[in-house]
């Protein structure tokens, strides 16, 4: 059945769409009437030499694609569903060096090394330092008079500082990482006037910075995660190039996504004051997971079919791109009771905000949950009366559900 609510030419990756809203009504209609739908695109519009992609909107189907990498590849066209139309194919192919864009067995090898940095012990070792940093961030924001931007003053700070703590980036360099990562993903937003070339240069800056760190640790090992990952390549560690691309991924996966989850979470609390009062009183352990479900910072990634196959009864041809719309999956009423309700006590909460399982399930989930818990705990303690001063200003992007400014006031 053709979905009647989706007009011809409607593209779920149109950056103008996410600039204004997440298309939840359209997702609902697609899940109901056409859960795997072909979305045509002009040749080359998304940077790919094809005519469009399949939009996958049901929770079960997104999970199926995510857990079958032998059928649906992250490497063939990368996981990014839409690039700038002027990007060269060589620039797309170069991104295969990022863990996000690898398939097994290479993905398995690199992930087994990288996950040494995300063990429960490693995350626990960060907790008290990050708690102190969260309190300092909120204290500095509270000292400001009048309205301030929650994104730059609060939401972006803890993820950046967590990355710095995790891999040993000096705190004075965190603004560089913030600036570079912003430029990497902001090429669809005219306010930033960022070109693909500037984005590529920023990516190169991050990689070079990380490679220099790796080279230094090889010369002079230390008791830190960088040494653990790179100091002895013959023992299965990362070489300098691999470490550089790992840090590049962290700059987006560990910074942009958590920052936007925190920002969307604050906006959700301010829009649902009864949930904020509940959090202040009880601090439910389920809060962070619901914030991630509600926010779904990555609206969509993609896979590419490795062979002729079928999904939900729809034939998928070898080479077809398949879009995984996590925001839709996270509002699937077959999985979530009252999915359009922000409920910090929701349990169970099998959302796909950290990926749909399988090889690309988010390595940094525990760290992200910790950061969200710590920052909202600090806000509830020090700024319980925070109020919205203006509507959020959204990022223009094809695949990131981002907020670039959220004006709030303490009184």
C-alpha positions as a Python dict, from the first residue, in 0.01 Angstrom:
ca = {
    (1, 'X'): (0, 0, 0),
    (2, 'X'): (142, 337, -100),
    (3, 'X'): (163, 580, 190),
    (4, 'X'): (-93, 852, 110),
    (5, 'X'): (43, 1102, 365),
    (6, 'X'): (381, 1132, 195),
    (7, 'X'): (362, 1357, -112),
    (8, 'X'): (573, 1288, -417),
    (9, 'X'): (921, 1430, -374),
    (10, 'X'): (913, 1421, 6),
    (11, 'X'): (1265, 1327, 121),
    (12, 'X'): (1327, 1231, 482),
    (13, 'X'): (1692, 1341, 448),
    (14, 'X'): (1615, 1690, 320),
    (15, 'X'): (1818, 1913, 554),
    (16, 'X'): (1545, 2175, 543),
    (17, 'X'): (1316, 1922, 708),
    (18, 'X'): (1528, 1856, 1018),
    (19, 'X'): (1604, 2227, 1032),
    (20, 'X'): (1243, 2276, 1138),
    (21, 'X'): (1126, 1948, 1290),
    (22, 'X'): (1159, 1572, 1317),
    (23, 'X'): (891, 1435, 1078),
    (24, 'X'): (711, 1224, 1339),
    (25, 'X'): (366, 1239, 1169),
    (26, 'X'): (515, 1118, 842),
    (27, 'X'): (708, 845, 1023),
    (28, 'X'): (385, 727, 1185),
    (29, 'X'): (211, 702, 849),
    (30, 'X'): (505, 518, 694),
    (31, 'X'): (516, 265, 978),
    (32, 'X'): (145, 205, 932),
    (33, 'X'): (114, 198, 552),
    (34, 'X'): (457, 154, 394),
    (35, 'X'): (729, 71, 648),
    (36, 'X'): (990, 8, 378),
    (37, 'X'): (944, 279, 116),
    (38, 'X'): (1156, 384, -181),
    (39, 'X'): (1253, 752, -159),
    (40, 'X'): (1368, 878, -500),
    (41, 'X'): (1645, 1138, -524),
    (42, 'X'): (1798, 1317, -821),
    (43, 'X'): (2118, 1145, -930),
    (44, 'X'): (2410, 1259, -715),
    (45, 'X'): (2200, 1474, -478),
    (46, 'X'): (2325, 1291, -168),
    (47, 'X'): (2673, 1233, -309),
    (48, 'X'): (2591, 887, -444),
    (49, 'X'): (2556, 767, -803),
    (50, 'X'): (2208, 625, -756),
    (51, 'X'): (1844, 726, -770),
    (52, 'X'): (1751, 717, -401),
    (53, 'X'): (1723, 493, -96),
    (54, 'X'): (1482, 272, 98),
    (55, 'X'): (1338, 436, 412),
    (56, 'X'): (1306, 184, 697),
    (57, 'X'): (1085, 314, 977),
    (58, 'X'): (969, 26, 1201),
    (59, 'X'): (1166, -70, 1511),
    (60, 'X'): (1184, -439, 1417),
    (61, 'X'): (1310, -369, 1064),
    (62, 'X'): (1573, -116, 1177),
    (63, 'X'): (1697, -372, 1426),
    (64, 'X'): (1703, -648, 1164),
    (65, 'X'): (1917, -444, 924),
    (66, 'X'): (2148, -339, 1208),
    (67, 'X'): (2211, -696, 1318),
    (68, 'X'): (2277, -846, 972),
    (69, 'X'): (2599, -683, 846),
    (70, 'X'): (2649, -969, 600),
    (71, 'X'): (2339, -844, 416),
    (72, 'X'): (2361, -472, 485),
    (73, 'X'): (2706, -312, 469),
    (74, 'X'): (2836, -1, 644),
    (75, 'X'): (3147, 7, 424),
    (76, 'X'): (3014, 14, 69),
    (77, 'X'): (2868, 367, 90),
    (78, 'X'): (2949, 450, 456),
    (79, 'X'): (2685, 498, 725),
    (80, 'X'): (2622, 864, 636),
    (81, 'X'): (2294, 879, 447),
    (82, 'X'): (2345, 1213, 276),
    (83, 'X'): (2654, 1415, 191),
    (84, 'X'): (2676, 1745, 9),
    (85, 'X'): (2601, 1692, -360),
    (86, 'X'): (2943, 1832, -453),
    (87, 'X'): (3145, 1575, -259),
    (88, 'X'): (3385, 1361, -460),
    (89, 'X'): (3357, 984, -439),
    (90, 'X'): (3717, 962, -319),
    (91, 'X'): (3622, 1169, -14),
    (92, 'X'): (3340, 928, 67),
    (93, 'X'): (3564, 624, 27),
    (94, 'X'): (3826, 777, 257),
    (95, 'X'): (3573, 761, 540),
    (96, 'X'): (3584, 383, 534),
    (97, 'X'): (3880, 413, 771),
    (98, 'X'): (3640, 522, 1049),
    (99, 'X'): (3507, 244, 1273),
    (100, 'X'): (3150, 355, 1205),
    (101, 'X'): (3200, 274, 837),
    (102, 'X'): (3368, -66, 870),
    (103, 'X'): (3225, -415, 830),
    (104, 'X'): (3342, -737, 995),
    (105, 'X'): (3604, -878, 1011),
    (106, 'X'): (3802, -551, 1003),
    (107, 'X'): (3543, -382, 1219),
    (108, 'X'): (3565, -666, 1471),
    (109, 'X'): (3943, -634, 1496),
    (110, 'X'): (3943, -258, 1551),
    (111, 'X'): (3644, -258, 1787),
    (112, 'X'): (3803, -524, 2009),
    (113, 'X'): (4101, -294, 2053),
    (114, 'X'): (3905, 28, 2098),
    (115, 'X'): (3664, -113, 2354),
    (116, 'X'): (3956, -142, 2600),
    (117, 'X'): (3896, 226, 2661),
    (118, 'X'): (3529, 177, 2747),
    (119, 'X'): (3540, -99, 3006),
    (120, 'X'): (3319, -54, 3315),
    (121, 'X'): (3636, 0, 3514),
    (122, 'X'): (3751, 278, 3279),
    (123, 'X'): (3417, 456, 3301),
    (124, 'X'): (3400, 422, 3681),
    (125, 'X'): (3746, 573, 3703),
    (126, 'X'): (3613, 886, 3531),
    (127, 'X'): (3297, 926, 3737),
    (128, 'X'): (3417, 1144, 4025),
    (129, 'X'): (3625, 1369, 3800),
    (130, 'X'): (3328, 1415, 3567),
    (131, 'X'): (3094, 1476, 3861),
    (132, 'X'): (3320, 1759, 3975),
    (133, 'X'): (3337, 1898, 3623),
    (134, 'X'): (2957, 1882, 3586),
    (135, 'X'): (2916, 2077, 3909),
    (136, 'X'): (3172, 2335, 3796),
    (137, 'X'): (3002, 2376, 3456),
    (138, 'X'): (2662, 2434, 3614),
    (139, 'X'): (2805, 2665, 3879),
    (140, 'X'): (2965, 2883, 3610),
    (141, 'X'): (2637, 2896, 3415),
    (142, 'X'): (2440, 2987, 3729),
    (143, 'X'): (2670, 3283, 3790),
    (144, 'X'): (2564, 3441, 3462),
    (145, 'X'): (2304, 3716, 3483),
    (146, 'X'): (2008, 3706, 3251),
    (147, 'X'): (1951, 3457, 2972),
    (148, 'X'): (2231, 3238, 2838),
    (149, 'X'): (2278, 2973, 2572),
    (150, 'X'): (2242, 2631, 2732),
    (151, 'X'): (2418, 2462, 2438),
    (152, 'X'): (2748, 2645, 2462),
    (153, 'X'): (2750, 2712, 2838),
    (154, 'X'): (2633, 2370, 2961),
    (155, 'X'): (2549, 2097, 2710),
    (156, 'X'): (2870, 2101, 2506),
    (157, 'X'): (3110, 2126, 2797),
    (158, 'X'): (3082, 1792, 2975),
    (159, 'X'): (3105, 1571, 2659),
    (160, 'X'): (3416, 1762, 2550),
    (161, 'X'): (3573, 1734, 2893),
    (162, 'X'): (3487, 1365, 2910),
    (163, 'X'): (3666, 1302, 2581),
    (164, 'X'): (3961, 1502, 2709),
    (165, 'X'): (3969, 1294, 3028),
    (166, 'X'): (3925, 967, 2842),
    (167, 'X'): (4207, 1008, 2592),
    (168, 'X'): (4424, 1263, 2765),
    (169, 'X'): (4355, 1572, 2553),
    (170, 'X'): (4463, 1874, 2760),
    (171, 'X'): (4161, 2071, 2872),
    (172, 'X'): (4297, 2385, 2709),
    (173, 'X'): (4264, 2211, 2371),
    (174, 'X'): (3898, 2117, 2408),
    (175, 'X'): (3780, 2427, 2221),
    (176, 'X'): (3978, 2311, 1917),
    (177, 'X'): (3800, 1973, 1919),
    (178, 'X'): (3465, 2151, 1958),
    (179, 'X'): (3534, 2381, 1665),
    (180, 'X'): (3667, 2106, 1439),
    (181, 'X'): (3378, 1869, 1512),
    (182, 'X'): (3122, 2144, 1452),
    (183, 'X'): (3272, 2217, 1112),
    (184, 'X'): (3274, 1849, 1018),
    (185, 'X'): (2896, 1810, 1049),
    (186, 'X'): (2762, 2163, 981),
    (187, 'X'): (2805, 2178, 603),
    (188, 'X'): (2427, 2176, 548),
    (189, 'X'): (2368, 2481, 767),
    (190, 'X'): (2418, 2813, 582),
    (191, 'X'): (2460, 3006, 908),
    (192, 'X'): (2797, 2840, 958),
    (193, 'X'): (2901, 2897, 594),
    (194, 'X'): (3094, 2572, 609),
    (195, 'X'): (3193, 2404, 284),
    (196, 'X'): (3278, 2038, 231),
    (197, 'X'): (3639, 2149, 194),
    (198, 'X'): (3640, 2320, 535),
    (199, 'X'): (3476, 2013, 688),
    (200, 'X'): (3743, 1790, 535),
    (201, 'X'): (4017, 2022, 661),
    (202, 'X'): (3868, 2008, 1012),
    (203, 'X'): (3860, 1629, 998),
    (204, 'X'): (4224, 1632, 891),
    (205, 'X'): (4309, 1861, 1184),
    (206, 'X'): (4153, 1618, 1434),
    (207, 'X'): (4329, 1321, 1276),
    (208, 'X'): (4665, 1499, 1277),
    (209, 'X'): (4619, 1606, 1640),
    (210, 'X'): (4539, 1248, 1744),
    (211, 'X'): (4824, 1098, 1541),
    (212, 'X'): (5067, 1331, 1714),
    (213, 'X'): (4930, 1211, 2049),
    (214, 'X'): (4978, 850, 1941),
    (215, 'X'): (5334, 912, 1823),
    (216, 'X'): (5419, 1080, 2154),
    (217, 'X'): (5283, 786, 2357),
    (218, 'X'): (5486, 543, 2149),
    (219, 'X'): (5797, 743, 2233),
    (220, 'X'): (5698, 790, 2597),
    (221, 'X'): (5426, 553, 2725),
    (222, 'X'): (5202, 675, 3007),
    (223, 'X'): (4929, 528, 3227),
    (224, 'X'): (4644, 638, 3002),
    (225, 'X'): (4407, 509, 2735),
    (226, 'X'): (4618, 636, 2446),
    (227, 'X'): (4908, 421, 2558),
    (228, 'X'): (4674, 125, 2601),
    (229, 'X'): (4547, 162, 2245),
    (230, 'X'): (4864, 246, 2052),
    (231, 'X'): (5186, 174, 2239),
    (232, 'X'): (5241, -185, 2121),
    (233, 'X'): (5108, -248, 1770),
    (234, 'X'): (5252, -599, 1763),
    (235, 'X'): (5016, -687, 2050),
    (236, 'X'): (4709, -596, 1850),
    (237, 'X'): (4693, -225, 1921),
    (238, 'X'): (4598, 57, 1687),
    (239, 'X'): (4853, 212, 1455),
    (240, 'X'): (4873, 592, 1444),
    (241, 'X'): (4638, 623, 1148),
    (242, 'X'): (4374, 404, 1313),
    (243, 'X'): (4399, 600, 1636),
    (244, 'X'): (4358, 923, 1442),
    (245, 'X'): (4035, 803, 1283),
    (246, 'X'): (3915, 669, 1619),
    (247, 'X'): (3946, 1017, 1772),
    (248, 'X'): (3773, 1160, 1466),
    (249, 'X'): (3477, 931, 1537),
    (250, 'X'): (3480, 1027, 1906),
    (251, 'X'): (3459, 1392, 1810),
    (252, 'X'): (3116, 1328, 1658),
    (253, 'X'): (2990, 1013, 1831),
    (254, 'X'): (3110, 1119, 2174),
    (255, 'X'): (3061, 1492, 2147),
    (256, 'X'): (2790, 1599, 1906),
    (257, 'X'): (2545, 1323, 1996),
    (258, 'X'): (2572, 1355, 2375),
    (259, 'X'): (2563, 1732, 2355),
    (260, 'X'): (2240, 1719, 2157),
    (261, 'X'): (2089, 1457, 2388),
    (262, 'X'): (2155, 1688, 2685),
    (263, 'X'): (2011, 1989, 2501),
    (264, 'X'): (1698, 1806, 2385),
    (265, 'X'): (1664, 1661, 2734),
    (266, 'X'): (1669, 2005, 2895),
    (267, 'X'): (1414, 2133, 2645),
    (268, 'X'): (1193, 1829, 2716),
    (269, 'X'): (1212, 1894, 3090),
    (270, 'X'): (1125, 2262, 3044),
    (271, 'X'): (833, 2167, 2820),
    (272, 'X'): (717, 1900, 3069),
    (273, 'X'): (765, 2061, 3412),
    (274, 'X'): (598, 1769, 3589),
    (275, 'X'): (880, 1546, 3464),
    (276, 'X'): (1138, 1797, 3588),
    (277, 'X'): (977, 1800, 3933),
    (278, 'X'): (977, 1419, 3932),
    (279, 'X'): (1345, 1413, 3840),
    (280, 'X'): (1435, 1667, 4108),
    (281, 'X'): (1258, 1461, 4375),
    (282, 'X'): (1345, 1106, 4279),
    (283, 'X'): (1631, 1103, 4022),
    (284, 'X'): (1499, 787, 3846),
    (285, 'X'): (1773, 564, 3710),
    (286, 'X'): (1570, 535, 3389),
    (287, 'X'): (1597, 907, 3308),
    (288, 'X'): (1897, 909, 3075),
    (289, 'X'): (1763, 627, 2857),
    (290, 'X'): (1436, 814, 2804),
    (291, 'X'): (1621, 1134, 2721),
    (292, 'X'): (1818, 948, 2453),
    (293, 'X'): (1499, 788, 2313),
    (294, 'X'): (1320, 1122, 2310),
    (295, 'X'): (1613, 1311, 2160),
    (296, 'X'): (1744, 1046, 1916),
    (297, 'X'): (2040, 1272, 1823),
    (298, 'X'): (2121, 1065, 1513),
    (299, 'X'): (1799, 1071, 1316),
    (300, 'X'): (1929, 830, 1050),
    (301, 'X'): (2222, 625, 928),
    (302, 'X'): (2233, 399, 625),
    (303, 'X'): (2349, 58, 508),
    (304, 'X'): (2396, -81, 154),
    (305, 'X'): (2263, -419, 45),
    (306, 'X'): (2542, -666, -33),
    (307, 'X'): (2312, -897, -230),
    (308, 'X'): (1954, -925, -348),
    (309, 'X'): (1742, -971, -38),
    (310, 'X'): (1406, -886, 116),
    (311, 'X'): (1298, -667, 404),
    (312, 'X'): (945, -677, 544),
    (313, 'X'): (833, -842, 222),
    (314, 'X'): (991, -574, 2),
    (315, 'X'): (1260, -683, -249),
    (316, 'X'): (1590, -500, -195),
    (317, 'X'): (1844, -517, -476),
    (318, 'X'): (2218, -556, -433),
    (319, 'X'): (2370, -207, -412),
    (320, 'X'): (2053, -35, -287),
    (321, 'X'): (2100, 206, 0),
    (322, 'X'): (1880, 146, 305),
    (323, 'X'): (1805, 434, 545),
    (324, 'X'): (1762, 345, 913),
    (325, 'X'): (1539, 607, 1074),
    (326, 'X'): (1604, 572, 1445),
    (327, 'X'): (1369, 855, 1543),
    (328, 'X'): (1084, 666, 1381),
    (329, 'X'): (1185, 336, 1543),
    (330, 'X'): (1195, 509, 1881),
    (331, 'X'): (832, 618, 1841),
    (332, 'X'): (700, 282, 1724),
    (333, 'X'): (379, 207, 1918),
    (334, 'X'): (432, -166, 1864),
    (335, 'X'): (729, -135, 2101),
    (336, 'X'): (660, 170, 2321),
    (337, 'X'): (343, 251, 2514),
    (338, 'X'): (246, 613, 2449),
    (339, 'X'): (565, 674, 2247),
    (340, 'X'): (490, 1046, 2207),
    (341, 'X'): (495, 1093, 2584),
    (342, 'X'): (816, 1199, 2757),
    (343, 'X'): (829, 965, 3057),
    (344, 'X'): (1152, 942, 3256),
    (345, 'X'): (1021, 634, 3440),
    (346, 'X'): (975, 436, 3118),
    (347, 'X'): (1087, 79, 3177),
    (348, 'X'): (1164, -127, 2980),
    (349, 'X'): (1295, 113, 2718),
    (350, 'X'): (1442, -80, 2422),
    (351, 'X'): (1512, 233, 2219),
    (352, 'X'): (1758, 239, 1931),
    (353, 'X'): (1920, 572, 2016),
    (354, 'X'): (2253, 393, 2057),
    (355, 'X'): (2205, 195, 1736),
    (356, 'X'): (1996, -109, 1661),
    (357, 'X'): (2231, -361, 1819),
    (358, 'X'): (2474, -568, 1615),
    (359, 'X'): (2836, -475, 1550),
    (360, 'X'): (2778, -99, 1552),
    (361, 'X'): (2601, -71, 1887),
    (362, 'X'): (2746, 240, 2052),
    (363, 'X'): (3072, 168, 2234),
    (364, 'X'): (3035, 477, 2449),
    (365, 'X'): (2683, 413, 2578),
    (366, 'X'): (2790, 381, 2942),
    (367, 'X'): (2989, 704, 2923),
    (368, 'X'): (2700, 891, 2757),
    (369, 'X'): (2452, 770, 3020),
    (370, 'X'): (2692, 876, 3295),
    (371, 'X'): (2736, 1223, 3146),
    (372, 'X'): (2361, 1275, 3112),
    (373, 'X'): (2296, 1160, 3469),
    (374, 'X'): (2572, 1381, 3611),
    (375, 'X'): (2482, 1701, 3426),
    (376, 'X'): (2111, 1684, 3504),
    (377, 'X'): (2185, 1596, 3866),
    (378, 'X'): (2404, 1905, 3888),
    (379, 'X'): (2140, 2123, 3721),
    (380, 'X'): (1867, 1996, 3954),
    (381, 'X'): (2086, 2074, 4256),
    (382, 'X'): (2212, 2417, 4150),
    (383, 'X'): (1963, 2555, 3895),
    (384, 'X'): (1628, 2389, 3972),
    (385, 'X'): (1431, 2692, 3853),
    (386, 'X'): (1576, 2706, 3503),
    (387, 'X'): (1327, 2843, 3251),
    (388, 'X'): (1305, 2861, 2874),
    (389, 'X'): (1385, 3208, 2740),
    (390, 'X'): (1331, 3140, 2369),
    (391, 'X'): (1247, 2861, 2129),
    (392, 'X'): (1540, 2634, 2036),
    (393, 'X'): (1724, 2707, 1714),
    (394, 'X'): (1772, 2383, 1525),
    (395, 'X'): (2066, 2271, 1313),
    (396, 'X'): (2007, 2235, 942),
    (397, 'X'): (2127, 1880, 878),
    (398, 'X'): (2034, 1573, 675),
    (399, 'X'): (2090, 1325, 956),
    (400, 'X'): (2167, 1491, 1291),
    (401, 'X'): (1878, 1600, 1513),
    (402, 'X'): (2071, 1897, 1645),
    (403, 'X'): (2006, 2218, 1838),
    (404, 'X'): (2258, 2498, 1795),
    (405, 'X'): (2107, 2741, 2049),
    (406, 'X'): (1873, 2705, 2347),
    (407, 'X'): (1828, 3026, 2543),
    (408, 'X'): (1741, 2974, 2910),
    (409, 'X'): (1731, 3183, 3224),
    (410, 'X'): (1783, 3104, 3593),
    (411, 'X'): (1525, 3351, 3714),
}
